[in-house]
Amino acid sequence: MKKAPLLDVRHLTRDYLSRPLLGKPHTQRALDSLSLSVDAQEIFGIVGESGCGKSTLARLVMALDRPTSGQVLFDGEDLFSLKDKQLKQKRRDFQMVFQDPFGSLDPRQKIGRIVAEPLHVLASKTDKAEIDARVATMLESVGLEARHAARYPHEFSGGQRQRIAIARALITGPRLVVADEPVSALDLSVQAQVLNLLQDLREKRGVTFLFISHNLAVVNSIADRVGVMYRGRLVEQGPAHAVFKQPLHPYTNVLIDAELNVDRFGRQARKGLPNRPAGTGQGCAFYAHCPIATERCTLERPELHRVTPGRMVACHRVDEMPQ
C-alpha cells in the first residue's frame, strides 16, 4: 500500500485584488485550482515562465499567505485549519530557501545568529552551548566551517551565502524544504555546487524538496518529478526526464524550444506562435498561443488527467500526440 504524500496540495486558488491608478479594481487570479502531491524524500520541480504563479504557490505551501480556496496538507494536516500556536509548532518541519542569497540574510547579524534564528523562534532553544554546537554542525554539513559563525554576510561569496541560507533552513531538522529559485542568482559553477549539496541533503538527511525554477536544465538535473505551470494552472506533470525528453503539452514544447533557441545576445529566439484573441476565459488558458488549438479549447477547460503511467496532461488533443 502506497504511503500518503508528505505534501498534498488540493484545488489551491489564490485571487488578488488589483487597484490600478486608472480604471476599476479587478481580481487577478494567481493560482487556479492547482493540485499536486510530493512524496517523502522526493525532489519535485515546478517550472514555468515569470508570472505563472510559482512564487505564490511557494508562499501558500509555507503558509505565509492564505488561499482564496483549497487546502495545503502537510503530513495529513491542513495547515490553514491549524491555530496560530499549532502552526508555529508545525513550522519547524517545513522551511524555505529564498531566491536572493544577498537579500535574505540580515547584514547586521553574524552568521551564527542568522543560522540559529529558527531555533530561537520555532524550537524554543535557549541553551547557548547547545545552539552553538548545532550551528557549527549545520555549517559543516553544507560545506562551510564552524569558525564562519563569527563572520558577517558581506564576507562571503554568493554561493557561500546560499549555503548559509540552506543551513538556516535545515537547522530545525525540517522534513520539507521549499526552494524558490535558489540558484538563479549564482554563477553556473556555483549552481552545480549548490545542486549537488541539495541532492546530498536529500540522501543523507531524508529531506524532501519542492524545487521552483524557471530554468528547465536545472530542474531536469535535480528533480525526480516535475510540474509545468501556466497562468496558475498545472498543464503537465510527470518524471522529469520523460517530460523534458518527450513533452506532451504544447506549452511545455514552447518552454523547451525557447530554452534551446537562444541567440548570441542571450535572448530567447522563439518560433512564431499564433496570437489569437484570448477566447471566452472558460477554456484552455494557453488557447491564444497554442499551435494545435480547436474551437473546443475555447469552450471547455482541459483538466489534468493521466495519459500514461506517471504522466498527466491538461490538453484536449494529447491523445493525438506521439507518446
Secondary structure as GFF3:
##gff-version 3
##sequence-region A 1 323
A	DSSP	beta_strand	7	18	.	.	.	ID=ss1
A	DSSP	beta_strand	26	38	.	.	.	ID=ss2
A	DSSP	beta_strand	43	47	.	.	.	ID=ss3
A	DSSP	alpha_helix	54	61	.	.	.	ID=ss4
A	DSSP	beta_strand	69	74	.	.	.	ID=ss5
A	DSSP	beta_strand	77	78	.	.	.	ID=ss6
A	DSSP	three_ten_helix	79	81	.	.	.	ID=ss7
A	DSSP	alpha_helix	84	90	.	.	.	ID=ss8
A	DSSP	three_ten_helix	91	93	.	.	.	ID=ss9
A	DSSP	beta_strand	94	97	.	.	.	ID=ss10
A	DSSP	alpha_helix	111	118	.	.	.	ID=ss11
A	DSSP	pi_helix	119	123	.	.	.	ID=ss12
A	DSSP	alpha_helix	128	141	.	.	.	ID=ss13
A	DSSP	three_ten_helix	146	150	.	.	.	ID=ss14
A	DSSP	three_ten_helix	153	155	.	.	.	ID=ss15
A	DSSP	alpha_helix	158	170	.	.	.	ID=ss16
A	DSSP	beta_strand	176	180	.	.	.	ID=ss17
A	DSSP	alpha_helix	188	205	.	.	.	ID=ss18
A	DSSP	beta_strand	208	212	.	.	.	ID=ss19
A	DSSP	alpha_helix	216	222	.	.	.	ID=ss20
A	DSSP	beta_strand	225	230	.	.	.	ID=ss21
A	DSSP	beta_strand	233	239	.	.	.	ID=ss22
A	DSSP	alpha_helix	240	245	.	.	.	ID=ss23
A	DSSP	alpha_helix	250	260	.	.	.	ID=ss24
A	DSSP	three_ten_helix	287	289	.	.	.	ID=ss25
A	DSSP	alpha_helix	295	299	.	.	.	ID=ss26
A	DSSP	beta_strand	305	308	.	.	.	ID=ss27
A	DSSP	beta_strand	311	313	.	.	.	ID=ss28
A	DSSP	three_ten_helix	318	320	.	.	.	ID=ss29
###
